[in-house]
Amino acid sequence: MGRTILIAGPNSSGKSAFAESLVRETYGPRYYIATMRCQTEENRRRIEKHRRQRAGLGFVTVEEPYFLGRLELPADSVVLLEDVSNLLANNMFEKDIGPSQVLEDILALSRRCGTLIAVTISGLSEEGYDGETAGYIRALNEVNGKLAEAFGGVAEMRSGRPVWAKGGHHAFA
């Protein structure tokens, strides 16, 4: 497995901007794996915001909302996966693929590239939800936990700043 970092936090917490700042410190071909499917006006606004944020960073954008296990990327590539929560939702709700396969696809990707920085939503609670939504939240928390165990670095965004839970910034250097 190459260098791996998980960036977690609530929506609009600065996860993506922080992940992109880490990419600025890297060398090698850069790939941005976009998992969000544009289905609403809010989705479109978020996609445009992210495109503006990463402009000039030299990314090749790969739109892949489902099957990361199929991607072939150079061994020295720097990959920004945006994001785990969308990838899991797409697979669970549209393809009936469970969290264990999504996790394995992410881990397989991490073994095929030089650096993988994965962004995910964290801090979701099943409280007040039932059925599919509660199942999704449970699955996301499980996938996030297993990625945190497997990855060399884990940062949680708090008040717009990263708090390293594992590895610290030196895990990336």
C-alpha positions in Angstrom: 0.0 0.0 0.0 1.2 3.5 -0.9 0.9 6.5 1.3 -2.7 6.8 2.5 -4.6 9.6 4.3 -8.3 9.8 5.3 -9.7 13.3 5.7 -13.0 13.2 7.6 -15.5 15.7 8.9 -19.0 17.1 8.4 -20.2 18.8 5.3 -18.6 22.1 4.5 -15.9 21.6 7.1 -13.0 22.3 4.7 -12.2 18.6 4.1 -11.7 19.0 0.3 -9.6 22.2 0.6 -7.3 20.6 3.2 -7.0 17.4 1.0 -6.1 19.6 -2.0 -3.5 21.5 0.1 -1.8 18.1 0.8 -1.8 17.3 -2.9 0.2 20.5 -3.5 3.0 18.9 -1.5 3.2 15.8 -3.9 5.0 14.8 -7.0 3.6 12.5 -9.7 0.6 12.4 -11.9 -2.5 13.7 -10.1 -5.9 12.1 -10.4 -9.1 13.4 -8.9 -11.8 10.7 -8.6 -15.2 12.4 -8.7 -17.9 10.2 -7.2 -20.8 12.6 -7.0 -23.6 12.1 -9.5 -25.1 15.4 -10.5 -28.8 14.9 -9.7 -29.8 18.2 -8.1 -29.0 21.9 -8.2 -27.2 21.6 -4.9 -25.0 18.8 -6.4 -24.2 21.0 -9.4 -23.1 23.9 -7.1 -20.9 21.6 -5.0 -19.3 20.1 -8.2 -18.6 23.6 -9.5 -17.1 24.7 -6.2 -14.8 21.7 -6.2 -13.8 22.3 -9.8 -12.8 25.9 -8.9 -10.9 24.8 -5.8 -8.8 22.3 -7.7 -8.1 24.4 -10.8 -4.4 24.7 -11.5 -3.5 21.6 -9.4 -2.9 19.5 -12.5 -5.5 16.9 -11.9 -6.8 14.5 -14.4 -10.5 14.1 -13.4 -11.9 10.6 -13.5 -15.7 10.5 -13.0 -16.3 7.1 -11.4 -19.3 6.9 -9.1 -19.2 3.1 -8.6 -16.3 0.8 -9.4 -13.0 2.0 -8.1 -11.7 -1.5 -8.3 -11.6 -1.3 -12.1 -9.5 1.8 -12.3 -6.0 1.5 -13.6 -3.7 4.3 -12.6 0.1 4.8 -12.7 1.9 3.3 -9.7 3.4 6.7 -8.8 0.0 8.5 -9.1 -1.4 10.8 -6.4 -5.1 10.2 -6.1 -7.7 12.3 -4.4 -10.9 10.4 -3.8 -13.9 12.8 -3.4 -15.6 11.2 -1.7 -16.2 7.9 0.2 -19.7 8.8 1.4 -20.9 9.5 -2.2 -19.2 6.3 -3.4 -20.9 4.2 -0.8 -24.3 5.7 -1.4 -24.0 5.2 -5.1 -23.1 1.6 -4.7 -25.6 0.7 -2.0 -28.6 2.5 -3.5 -28.0 2.2 -7.2 -26.0 -1.0 -7.6 -27.0 -3.0 -4.5 -23.3 -3.4 -3.6 -22.5 -3.5 0.1 -20.0 -1.7 2.2 -17.5 -4.5 2.3 -17.1 -4.4 -1.5 -16.8 -0.6 -1.5 -14.1 -0.9 1.2 -12.2 -3.5 -0.8 -12.3 -1.3 -3.9 -10.8 1.6 -2.0 -8.1 -0.6 -0.5 -7.3 -2.1 -3.9 -7.0 1.4 -5.3 -4.6 2.3 -2.5 -2.4 -0.6 -3.4 -2.2 0.5 -7.1 -1.2 4.1 -6.6 1.6 6.0 -4.8 -0.6 8.2 -2.7 -4.3 8.0 -1.9 -6.1 10.8 -0.1 -9.7 9.9 0.6 -12.3 12.4 1.8 -15.3 11.3 3.8 -18.2 12.6 5.9 -18.0 11.7 9.5 -20.0 12.3 12.7 -23.3 11.0 11.3 -25.7 9.4 13.8 -28.5 6.9 13.1 -30.6 8.6 15.8 -33.9 9.7 14.3 -33.5 7.6 11.2 -34.6 4.1 10.3 -34.6 1.8 7.3 -32.3 2.5 4.4 -31.0 5.8 5.8 -30.0 4.2 9.2 -28.4 1.3 7.3 -26.4 3.7 5.1 -25.2 5.7 8.1 -24.2 2.5 9.9 -22.4 1.3 6.8 -20.6 4.6 6.3 -19.4 4.6 9.9 -18.1 1.1 9.4 -16.3 1.9 6.2 -14.8 5.0 7.7 -13.6 3.0 10.8 -12.0 0.3 8.7 -10.3 2.9 6.5 -9.0 4.7 9.6 -7.5 1.5 10.8 -5.9 0.7 7.4 -4.6 4.1 6.4 -1.4 5.6 7.6 -2.8 9.1 8.4 -6.2 10.2 9.6 -7.3 13.8 10.1 -10.7 15.0 11.4 -11.7 18.5 10.4 -12.8 20.6 13.4 -13.7 24.3 13.1 -12.1 24.3 9.6 -8.8 22.9 10.9 -7.4 19.4 10.7 -6.8 17.5 13.9 -4.6 14.5 13.3 -6.0 11.4 14.9 -3.4 9.1 13.4 -0.1 9.6 11.7 0.0 13.3 11.8 1.3 15.4 8.8 4.6 13.4 8.9 2.6 10.4 7.7 2.3 12.2 4.4 5.8 13.5 4.0 
